[in-house]
Amino acid sequence: MNSCPKFLAAIAGTFLSLVTIDVNLAQAANFTFTSIVNDRDNKDFFGIGGGPINDNGTVAFVATTSSGQGIFSSNGSGAFTTALKPYPQGSYAINGLGINNSDTVAFGNISSLPPEGLYISKGGNATRVVTPSDGLFVTSLSPAAFNDSGTLVFGLSKNFDNGATIATGNGGPLTTVVDTSGLFRFFDQPPAINDANVVAFQATLKDGRQGVFTIKDGTITTIADNTSLFSGGFVGVGINNTGTAIFDAFREDGKEGIFTGNGKTITTIADTSSSFSRFSGNAINDNNQVAFGATLRDGAENVLSDGIFTGADPIADKVIGIGDSLLGATVTNLFFSGNINNSGQIPFFAELRDDSGKTITGVFRADRVSKSIPEFTSTLGLLAFGALGTGLALKGKLKQKSTVRINGLTYTI
């Protein structure tokens, strides 16, 4: 049974270089890898975390500098952009990141100075969108909660049983998307939004049902619920621009799985009937390509994920896994950031150990390449990881997830 490890706090810095790696050693014949930031090569940063990606291949990450904690981004060229200046009077405690195609960053802050809440930032300065005083339910953010128009979606609740709302905002007045005045009793998980402002969300209904739903202009579509096929445990909801949602749930046979749905059909991406034992994060892009983190039944002990995968076959569909080679070192721990862009690029966080026994941590990006790559070597492509998500207590027959904080970010596994 895998458990949450204690991560070493790592010194980190900023210099990216392309590296030649042995594809067979990396066991990821369909991807190349490049470091976005790591604590061996990048000396200006430490306490690195995060790593969502946009369609430009730009990855956002959190790091601490001599001036405090800030948010930075890079596309792997070696140049870094400051998305959020380190706060001089206090310290942000970043709890989830998103980045859109205009390189605007959204984040959750759980410190008291600056005030706790969800923010949007570009060019170094942050704009507050919503705070607990507005009824913000959970101060956390996933990459799926921020779209290209700069709109954030989030849950509001001043009372667990009364007044729950899913709302959107961009720094001005908040807009209610759906509330508990009708069918729904509560919204248990962070919602997601696409570029057409279709919101996907998990909810518990007043009649006791649970499910995943979408809403657009007041029209609600049921993606999946526990009246058939599923017993509950709906988490990790995302949605692409074609309106297909992705989610994690338990089937009636007790098996956990990653599923997609559009209101008409449900597709099983992977489940725990064979090699996988648990899932940790999922994402879908506009081409219906998916990615997710998972642990294996015969996997390593004390890891967040045994690997990052794009399908049900733990070998053929593996992006990268424990024991693979990266930066000339061996991967000892992984966490999937929770998004995949429309080029199929996948960001992730990794902990490595080199031949001297030194630990290296960093944010990386996996680039999808043609299967006709050279047999032995391939140029290391860009890599990045991010981690967002938050651990929420689910009611009824929801699965038990656990959370771990790494360098100021909360990961749910």
PELIN-V551481 format. One line per field, one symbol per residue. ss: DSSP state (~ for helix, > for strand, _ for the rest). burial: I if it has 24 or more other ideal C-beta (glycine too) atoms within 12 Angstrom, else O. Layout:
ss = ???
burial = ???
This chain:
ss = __________>_>______>>>~~~~____>>>>>>>>_______>>>>___>_____>>>>>>>__>>>>>>>______>>>>_________>>>>>>_____>>>>>_______>>>>>>_>>>>>>>_~~~_>______~~~>_____>>>>>__>__>__>>>>>_____>>>>>____>>>_____>>_____>>>>>>>____>>>>>>>__>>>>>>>____>>>>>>>>>>_____>>>>>>>____>>>>>>____>>>>>>____>>>>>>>>>_____>>>>>>>________>_>>>________>>>>___>>__>>>>>>>>>>>>_____>>>>>>>>_____>>>>>>>>>>________>>>_______________________>>>>__>>>>_
burial = OIOIIOIOOIIIIIIIOOIOIIIOIIIIIIIIIIIIIIIIIIOIIIIIIIIIIIIIIIIIIIIIIOOIIIIIIIIIOOOIIIIIIIIOOOIIIIIIIIIIIOIIIIIIIIOOOIIIIIIIIIOOOIIIIIIOOIIIIIIIIIIIIIIIOIIIIIIIIOOOOOOIIIIIIIOOOIIIIIIIOOOIIIIIIIIIIIIOIIIIIIIIIOOOIIIIIIIOOOOIIIIIIIOOIIIIIIIIIIIIIOIIIIIIIIIOOOIIIIIIIIIOOIIIIIIIOOIIIIIIIIIIIIOIIIIIIIIIOOIIOOIIIIIIIIIIOIOOIIIIIIIIIIIIIIIIIIIIIIIIIIIIIIIIIIIIIOOOOOIIIIIIIIIIIOOOOOOOOIOIIIIIIIIIIIIIOIOOOIIOIIIIIIIIIIIII
